[in-house]
Amino acid sequence: MHPEEEVQWLRLRILALEAKASEAERQIRNLGWGMLFLLAVACADFIRIFVG
């Protein structure tokens, strides 16, 4: 493989890894919102059971 081809291949590989990282970041953010929602529901149920 020529150096130019190798550089181009590495650039494509970096772009693919960056795309995977941004997708993972988005999924982690969505998971965080989901966990926050579940926590809010659990707190509401707790309050409803023990206070109401």
C-alpha positions in Angstrom: 0.0 0.0 0.0 1.3 3.4 -1.0 1.7 6.1 1.8 -1.1 8.2 0.1 -3.5 5.2 0.1 -2.6 4.4 3.7 -3.3 8.0 4.8 -6.6 8.0 3.0 -7.6 4.6 4.5 -6.7 5.9 8.0 -8.8 9.1 7.4 -11.8 6.9 6.5 -11.2 4.8 9.6 -11.1 7.9 11.8 -14.3 9.2 10.2 -16.0 5.9 10.9 -14.8 5.9 14.5 -16.0 9.4 15.0 -19.4 8.5 13.7 -19.6 5.5 16.1 -18.6 7.7 19.0 -21.2 10.4 18.2 -23.9 7.7 17.9 -22.8 6.2 21.3 -22.9 9.6 22.8 -26.4 10.2 21.6 -27.6 6.8 22.9 -26.0 7.5 26.3 -27.8 10.9 26.4 -31.1 9.2 25.6 -30.4 6.6 28.3 -29.8 9.4 30.8 -33.1 11.0 30.0 -34.9 7.6 30.2 -33.3 7.0 33.7 -34.4 10.4 34.8 -37.9 9.8 33.7 -38.0 6.4 35.5 -36.7 8.0 38.6 -39.4 10.7 38.5 -42.1 8.1 38.1 -40.7 6.1 41.0 -40.6 9.2 43.2 -44.2 10.0 42.2 -45.3 6.5 43.1 -43.5 6.6 46.4 -45.1 9.9 47.3 -48.5 8.7 46.2 -48.3 5.4 48.3 -46.8 6.8 51.5 -48.3 10.3 51.5 -51.6 9.9 49.7 
